[in-house]
Amino acid sequence: MIYDPAGVEASEGRRPLPARQYYARLTQALITAMTAPMAEGKLYEVDMRLRPSGNQGPVATSLSSFTAYHRKEAWVWEHLALTRARVVAGPAELAGEVEALRAEILSAPPPRDKVLGELAGMRERIAAAKGQGDPWDPKIGRGRMQDIELLAQAGALLSGQAPRRTARGLTAAAREGWLEKAGADHLAATYRLCWSLQIGARLITEGALDPETVGAGGCTFLTRLTGTKSAAEMRTKLAEMTTRAAEIIDAALREAKP
């Protein structure tokens, strides 16, 4: 949540609140409304640990503080995340200011070796925390969605133009010369496969994907989405494509080192 008090120091009403406290309470109420369990489940899962300063920071940030933070203090991973950032709702004028700030920050990327070095470290920490993962998990694991998204975000950041879509980030990395075009094409194809599997799984099950528990109809649905004829072929295709994707990412990060 980013707000601009525009010189207003306190809210109106019988018990005026300072602007910072007002927006903090408003944001907390919004989070509660979105994450409260309802008959059909939660509306949306919100992870506030990803805000500036983590759990120690305010849940709502003024535009001036957000600007100063990203210009002077933000970590590389926060600039990587900024490549995907977009305004969801709010006043058009404030949205325009936030978008202009995003463009400004991302037009002056950090040095390539710093970005890719940080990315390599992030991959190692994720691997250490998540382990080998589930072979049917399309999102977490080497060469899978999260891994490809991180590389695409690096491509977007280093391009100085910061396209939001994963495919465009991969194209930007190839254009910058530290990822081969054939590699970018394979990563994009692997991402589409994983995305199809992820979306299909979300539609037919609430838990981890397991073709043996989704029934014949569910399995047929997934094979149709992934262009395969059986669960065995789907698993082999996922394993082969993600393994090759991981090798491409490894090589890109290794060869990009100064």
C-alpha positions as CSV (number, residue, x, y, z in Angstrom):
1,M,0.0,0.0,0.0
2,I,1.5,3.4,-1.1
3,Y,-0.3,6.6,-0.1
4,D,0.3,10.3,-0.6
5,P,-1.1,12.4,2.2
6,A,-0.6,15.5,0.1
7,G,0.0,17.8,3.0
8,V,-2.9,16.5,5.1
9,E,-1.6,15.8,8.6
10,A,-4.7,14.1,10.1
11,S,-8.0,12.4,9.1
12,E,-11.4,14.0,9.6
13,G,-13.9,12.8,12.2
14,R,-14.5,12.8,15.9
15,R,-11.2,11.1,16.6
16,P,-8.7,12.4,14.0
17,L,-5.7,10.1,13.3
18,P,-2.3,11.1,12.0
19,A,-2.0,10.2,8.3
20,R,0.5,7.5,8.9
21,Q,-1.6,5.8,11.5
22,Y,-4.8,6.2,9.5
23,Y,-3.3,4.5,6.4
24,A,-1.8,1.8,8.5
25,R,-5.2,1.0,10.0
26,L,-6.9,1.1,6.7
27,T,-4.3,-1.3,5.2
28,Q,-4.6,-3.7,8.1
29,A,-8.4,-3.7,7.7
30,L,-8.0,-4.4,4.0
31,I,-5.7,-7.3,4.6
32,T,-8.1,-8.7,7.2
33,A,-11.0,-8.5,4.7
34,M,-9.0,-10.2,2.0
35,T,-7.6,-13.0,4.1
36,A,-10.6,-13.8,6.4
37,P,-11.9,-17.4,6.0
38,M,-15.3,-17.4,4.3
39,A,-17.6,-20.2,3.1
40,E,-15.6,-20.5,-0.2
41,G,-12.2,-19.9,1.4
42,K,-10.0,-16.8,1.5
43,L,-10.4,-14.1,-1.1
44,Y,-6.7,-13.6,-1.6
45,E,-3.5,-14.6,0.2
46,V,-1.4,-11.6,1.2
47,D,2.3,-11.9,2.2
48,M,3.2,-8.6,3.9
49,R,6.8,-9.9,4.7
50,L,7.8,-8.8,1.2
51,R,7.3,-5.1,2.0
52,P,10.3,-2.8,2.5
53,S,11.9,-3.6,5.9
54,G,10.0,-6.8,6.2
55,N,7.9,-7.4,9.3
56,Q,9.7,-4.4,11.0
57,G,8.4,-1.9,8.4
58,P,5.0,-0.2,8.2
59,V,2.2,-1.9,6.4
60,A,1.5,1.3,4.5
61,T,4.3,3.4,3.0
62,S,4.1,7.1,2.0
63,L,5.1,7.9,-1.6
64,S,8.0,10.0,-0.3
65,S,9.3,7.2,1.8
66,F,8.9,4.6,-1.0
67,T,10.7,6.9,-3.3
68,A,13.7,7.5,-1.0
69,Y,13.9,3.8,-0.1
70,H,14.1,2.6,-3.7
71,R,16.5,5.3,-4.7
72,K,19.0,4.8,-1.9
73,E,18.4,1.6,0.1
74,A,16.6,-1.1,-1.9
75,W,18.3,-4.5,-2.4
76,V,18.8,-6.0,-5.8
77,W,16.0,-8.6,-5.1
78,E,13.6,-5.7,-4.4
79,H,14.4,-4.1,-7.8
80,L,13.9,-7.5,-9.4
81,A,10.4,-7.6,-7.8
82,L,9.8,-4.0,-9.0
83,T,10.1,-5.3,-12.6
84,R,6.7,-7.1,-12.0
85,A,5.1,-4.4,-9.9
86,R,1.9,-2.7,-11.1
87,V,-0.8,-0.5,-9.6
88,V,-3.9,-2.5,-8.8
89,A,-6.2,0.3,-7.7
90,G,-6.1,3.9,-6.5
91,P,-6.3,7.5,-7.7
92,A,-5.1,7.9,-11.3
93,E,-2.7,10.7,-10.3
94,L,-1.0,8.7,-7.6
95,A,-0.9,5.6,-9.9
96,G,0.9,7.8,-12.5
97,E,3.5,8.9,-10.0
98,V,4.2,5.4,-8.8
99,E,4.5,4.2,-12.4
100,A,6.9,7.1,-13.2
101,L,9.0,6.2,-10.2
102,R,9.1,2.6,-11.3
103,A,10.3,3.6,-14.7
104,E,12.9,5.9,-13.3
105,I,14.4,3.4,-10.9
106,L,14.5,0.6,-13.4
107,S,16.0,2.8,-16.1
108,A,19.3,2.8,-14.2
109,P,20.0,-0.9,-13.4
110,P,22.8,-2.0,-11.1
111,P,25.9,-3.6,-12.7
112,R,25.3,-6.9,-14.5
113,D,27.7,-8.9,-12.3
114,K,26.0,-7.6,-9.2
115,V,22.5,-8.5,-10.4
116,L,23.5,-12.0,-11.6
117,G,25.6,-12.7,-8.6
118,E,22.7,-11.8,-6.3
119,L,20.5,-14.0,-8.5
120,A,22.8,-17.0,-8.2
121,G,22.8,-16.5,-4.4
122,M,19.0,-16.4,-4.3
123,R,18.8,-19.6,-6.3
124,E,21.1,-21.4,-3.9
125,R,19.2,-20.2,-0.8
126,I,15.9,-21.3,-2.4
127,A,17.3,-24.7,-3.2
128,A,18.6,-25.1,0.3
129,A,15.3,-24.1,1.8
130,K,13.0,-26.1,-0.5
131,G,15.2,-29.1,-1.3
132,Q,14.6,-31.2,-4.4
133,G,10.9,-30.5,-4.3
134,D,7.9,-32.5,-5.7
135,P,8.5,-33.8,-9.2
136,W,5.0,-32.7,-10.1
137,D,5.4,-29.2,-8.7
138,P,5.4,-26.8,-11.7
139,K,6.4,-23.7,-9.7
140,I,9.2,-24.5,-7.2
141,G,12.4,-26.2,-8.2
142,R,15.3,-25.8,-10.6
143,G,14.2,-25.0,-14.1
144,R,10.6,-24.4,-13.0
145,M,8.4,-21.3,-12.9
146,Q,10.0,-19.5,-10.0
147,D,13.5,-20.2,-11.4
148,I,12.6,-19.0,-14.9
149,E,10.8,-15.9,-13.5
150,L,13.9,-14.8,-11.5
151,L,16.1,-15.0,-14.6
152,A,13.4,-13.1,-16.6
153,Q,13.3,-10.4,-14.0
154,A,17.1,-10.1,-14.2
155,G,16.7,-9.7,-17.9
156,A,14.1,-7.1,-17.5
157,L,16.1,-5.2,-14.9
158,L,19.3,-5.2,-16.9
159,S,17.6,-4.1,-20.0
160,G,16.7,-0.7,-18.4
161,Q,13.2,-1.0,-19.8
162,A,11.7,-3.5,-17.4
163,P,9.0,-5.4,-19.3
164,R,6.7,-7.1,-16.9
165,R,5.9,-10.3,-18.7
166,T,8.3,-13.3,-18.2
167,A,8.6,-14.0,-22.0
168,R,9.7,-10.4,-22.6
169,G,12.2,-10.5,-19.8
170,L,13.8,-13.6,-21.4
171,T,13.8,-11.8,-24.7
172,A,15.5,-8.8,-23.1
173,A,18.2,-11.1,-21.6
174,A,18.9,-12.6,-25.0
175,R,19.0,-9.2,-26.6
176,E,21.5,-8.0,-24.0
177,G,23.7,-11.0,-25.0
178,W,24.1,-12.9,-21.7
179,L,21.4,-15.5,-22.6
180,E,21.4,-17.3,-26.0
181,K,18.2,-16.9,-28.0
182,A,17.8,-20.7,-28.3
183,G,18.0,-20.9,-24.5
184,A,15.5,-18.1,-24.1
185,D,13.1,-19.9,-26.4
186,H,13.4,-23.1,-24.4
187,L,12.9,-21.3,-21.1
188,A,9.8,-19.6,-22.5
189,A,8.4,-23.0,-23.7
190,T,9.2,-24.6,-20.3
191,Y,7.5,-21.7,-18.6
192,R,4.3,-22.2,-20.7
193,L,4.3,-25.9,-19.9
194,C,4.7,-25.2,-16.2
195,W,2.1,-22.4,-16.3
196,S,-0.5,-24.7,-18.0
197,L,0.1,-27.4,-15.4
198,Q,-0.1,-24.9,-12.6
199,I,-3.4,-23.4,-13.8
200,G,-4.9,-26.8,-14.5
201,A,-3.9,-28.2,-11.1
202,R,-5.5,-25.2,-9.4
203,L,-8.8,-25.9,-11.1
204,I,-9.1,-29.5,-10.1
205,T,-7.4,-29.8,-6.7
206,E,-6.6,-27.6,-3.7
207,G,-3.5,-29.5,-2.6
208,A,-0.3,-30.6,-4.3
209,L,-0.8,-32.1,-7.7
210,D,-0.9,-35.9,-7.9
211,P,-2.3,-37.4,-11.1
212,E,-3.2,-40.6,-9.2
213,T,-5.6,-38.7,-7.0
214,V,-7.3,-36.3,-9.5
215,G,-9.2,-39.1,-11.3
216,A,-9.3,-40.1,-14.9
217,G,-11.1,-36.9,-15.9
218,G,-8.6,-34.7,-14.2
219,C,-5.7,-36.5,-15.7
220,T,-7.2,-36.2,-19.2
221,F,-7.7,-32.5,-18.6
222,L,-4.0,-32.0,-17.6
223,T,-2.7,-34.1,-20.5
224,R,-4.7,-32.0,-22.9
225,L,-3.3,-28.8,-21.4
226,T,0.2,-30.0,-21.6
227,G,0.1,-31.7,-25.1
228,T,0.7,-35.2,-23.8
229,K,-1.1,-38.5,-24.0
230,S,-0.6,-39.9,-20.5
231,A,0.5,-39.0,-17.0
232,A,3.7,-40.9,-17.6
233,E,4.4,-38.9,-20.7
234,M,3.5,-35.7,-19.0
235,R,5.9,-36.4,-16.1
236,T,8.7,-37.2,-18.5
237,K,8.1,-34.1,-20.6
238,L,8.1,-31.9,-17.4
239,A,11.3,-33.5,-16.1
240,E,13.2,-33.3,-19.4
241,M,12.2,-29.7,-20.1
242,T,12.8,-28.4,-16.6
243,T,16.2,-30.2,-16.4
244,R,17.3,-28.6,-19.6
245,A,15.9,-25.2,-18.4
246,A,18.0,-25.5,-15.2
247,E,21.1,-26.2,-17.3
248,I,20.4,-23.1,-19.4
249,I,20.1,-20.9,-16.4
250,D,23.2,-22.4,-14.8
251,A,25.2,-21.7,-18.0
252,A,23.8,-18.1,-18.3
253,L,24.8,-17.2,-14.8
254,R,28.2,-18.9,-15.1
255,E,29.1,-17.4,-18.4
256,A,27.9,-13.9,-17.4
257,K,30.4,-13.7,-14.6
258,P,33.2,-11.1,-15.3
